[in-house]
Amino acid sequence: MVQIFTLRERLAALPGTVRRRADAAGLRSALVADARAVVSEIPRDADAGHLERAARRLLRRAAQDEFAREGVARVPLPPEATGRSELRRADVAGEASFHAFVEDVLSAVDIAPSPLESDDAVELRDARGSSDAYGLSPEVASDLASFLLGRAHALEERDEGLEDYLGRQAEQIREDVREVLVRQVRVPLELRVARDRHERVSRGEWARDDAASTDGEDSSRSEGAEFPRRARAAFEFAQSEAGRAAFGVLRSGAERAAGRAYERYGHRGPTDRDRADRGATDRDRPGSGAADRTPSGGENWPPRTPPLH
């Protein structure tokens, strides 16, 4: 049998345990919310793995953008109609110019402890100097990836320190960047997409598209910023004396209207006017009179069924 003092000790420890669990859950939610503010595709129930994959995706996409931005012009590429076998024979990945371009992109990948807070990271992502018609620059993508990886490290209790963790993630990211750049010059479809993006930006088509999308985003952001202000003003009005009086008038009017509807349709029987209106409607409707409803010899209607013998 459990001693009474043992039960008391367990009961005394329960509030602290619940508090610690609540604090841990709140911290986890705050870390995931910070990451989702930068990359909205991260799920709400994300774990550290989701944030690590999001960071690697940012750098892979930035490498593809950089190849369309500069690599298409710097690296001697085969003719546009080149297929898979021609690309293998050309071996663009072995060219010195391609190696120099890859090293330039890798030099921009700097994964380090991030001093950014959530709002700073969002502002950096949306700043005009962070991206162009191609996409985010590798430097900004590295800063955002460092921010996400810092949150991922905090999500899990690790024996590994932050510096060692970020160093290991940086090696994986650099390998991903190298692989995605090699694919750009070995896979015909990916090379064609990069060339097409480069040509469109050179003609100024993406600049016009960006201007239209920026106008739409600015209006959406202004509407989003206006909504909390309106909601706050409505709440303050509802709490004021004038607001309470106005809502009281609306409530009393609604109650009176509901009472009249109940009396008309749910509580009392039809009035003489209702009966007169209903009778007029029945007389006007074809085939609705008494003579139409009852055939000749109404006293024998309905006919009786003869008994079965």
KAQUIJO-V572063 format. One record per residue. N is the residue number from 0. PHI is phi in radians with two decimals (none if undefined). Layout:
n={N/N}
phi={PHI/PHI}
This chain:
n={0/1/2/3/4/5/6/7/8/9/10/11/12/13/14/15/16/17/18/19/20/21/22/23/24/25/26/27/28/29/30/31/32/33/34/35/36/37/38/39/40/41/42/43/44/45/46/47/48/49/50/51/52/53/54/55/56/57/58/59/60/61/62/63/64/65/66/67/68/69/70/71/72/73/74/75/76/77/78/79/80/81/82/83/84/85/86/87/88/89/90/91/92/93/94/95/96/97/98/99/100/101/102/103/104/105/106/107/108/109/110/111/112/113/114/115/116/117/118/119/120/121/122/123/124/125/126/127/128/129/130/131/132/133/134/135/136/137/138/139/140/141/142/143/144/145/146/147/148/149/150/151/152/153/154/155/156/157/158/159/160/161/162/163/164/165/166/167/168/169/170/171/172/173/174/175/176/177/178/179/180/181/182/183/184/185/186/187/188/189/190/191/192/193/194/195/196/197/198/199/200/201/202/203/204/205/206/207/208/209/210/211/212/213/214/215/216/217/218/219/220/221/222/223/224/225/226/227/228/229/230/231/232/233/234/235/236/237/238/239/240/241/242/243/244/245/246/247/248/249/250/251/252/253/254/255/256/257/258/259/260/261/262/263/264/265/266/267/268/269/270/271/272/273/274/275/276/277/278/279/280/281/282/283/284/285/286/287/288/289/290/291/292/293/294/295/296/297/298/299/300/301/302/303/304/305/306/307/308}
phi={none/-1.26/-1.18/-1.15/-1.22/-1.16/-1.10/-1.11/-1.11/-1.15/-1.14/-1.18/-1.40/-1.06/-1.01/-1.13/-1.11/-1.10/-1.13/-1.13/-1.14/-1.13/-1.11/-1.14/-1.13/-1.14/-1.13/-1.08/-1.09/-1.16/-1.14/-1.17/-1.11/-1.05/-1.18/-1.19/-1.14/-1.60/-2.20/-1.21/-1.28/-1.16/-1.19/-1.18/-1.74/-1.17/-1.98/-1.09/-1.09/-1.06/-1.22/-1.11/-1.18/-1.12/-1.12/-1.17/-1.11/-1.00/-1.28/-1.11/-1.16/-1.11/-1.15/-1.10/-1.10/-1.18/-1.16/-1.18/-1.28/-2.18/-1.10/-1.06/-1.51/-1.51/-1.69/-1.17/-1.88/-1.11/-0.99/-1.11/-1.47/-1.17/-1.71/-1.15/-1.17/-1.14/-1.16/-1.14/-1.21/-1.19/0.89/-1.11/-1.12/-1.61/-1.27/-1.15/-1.14/-1.20/-1.07/-1.13/-1.13/-1.07/-1.15/-1.13/-1.16/-1.15/-1.17/-1.48/-1.47/-2.26/-1.70/-2.58/-0.95/-1.65/-1.51/-1.31/-1.60/-1.06/-1.19/-1.14/-1.14/-1.14/-1.12/-1.13/-1.09/-1.62/-1.15/-1.12/-1.42/-1.57/-2.62/-2.38/-1.14/-1.42/2.57/-1.21/-1.30/-1.05/-1.12/-1.18/-1.06/-1.14/-1.10/-1.20/-1.14/-1.08/-1.07/-1.14/-1.20/-1.09/-1.18/-1.12/-1.13/-1.32/-1.23/-2.09/-1.38/-2.03/-1.35/-1.31/-1.23/-1.11/-1.07/-1.14/-1.09/-1.18/-1.11/-1.15/-1.16/-1.14/-1.08/-1.12/-1.15/-1.12/-1.15/-1.07/-1.11/-1.09/-1.14/-1.20/-1.26/-1.13/-1.09/-1.04/-1.86/-2.03/-1.77/-0.99/-1.15/-1.18/-1.14/-1.14/-1.12/-1.10/-1.11/-1.11/-1.09/-1.10/-1.17/-1.13/-1.17/-1.09/-1.40/1.50/-1.24/-1.21/-1.12/-1.18/-1.08/-1.11/-1.11/-1.14/-1.20/-1.15/-1.07/-1.13/-1.16/-1.10/-1.16/-1.12/-1.17/-1.17/-1.16/-1.13/-1.28/-1.32/-1.06/-1.04/-1.14/-1.15/-1.09/-1.14/-1.13/-1.12/-1.15/-1.12/-1.13/-1.12/-1.44/-1.34/-1.14/-1.12/-1.15/-1.12/-1.13/-1.13/-1.19/-1.13/-1.09/-1.09/-1.19/-1.14/-1.12/-1.15/-1.14/-1.13/-1.12/-1.15/-1.13/-1.14/-1.15/-1.16/-1.12/-1.35/-1.93/-2.10/-1.95/-1.85/-1.40/-1.21/-1.44/-1.06/-1.15/-1.07/-1.13/-1.10/-1.11/-1.19/-1.17/-1.11/-1.18/-1.16/-1.19/-1.30/-1.41/-1.12/1.27/-1.96/-1.32/-1.16/-1.16/-1.30/-1.37/-2.05/-1.24/-1.04/1.29/-1.05/-1.23/-1.71/-1.85/-1.38/-1.11/-1.53/-1.45/-1.10/-1.17/-1.45/-1.68}
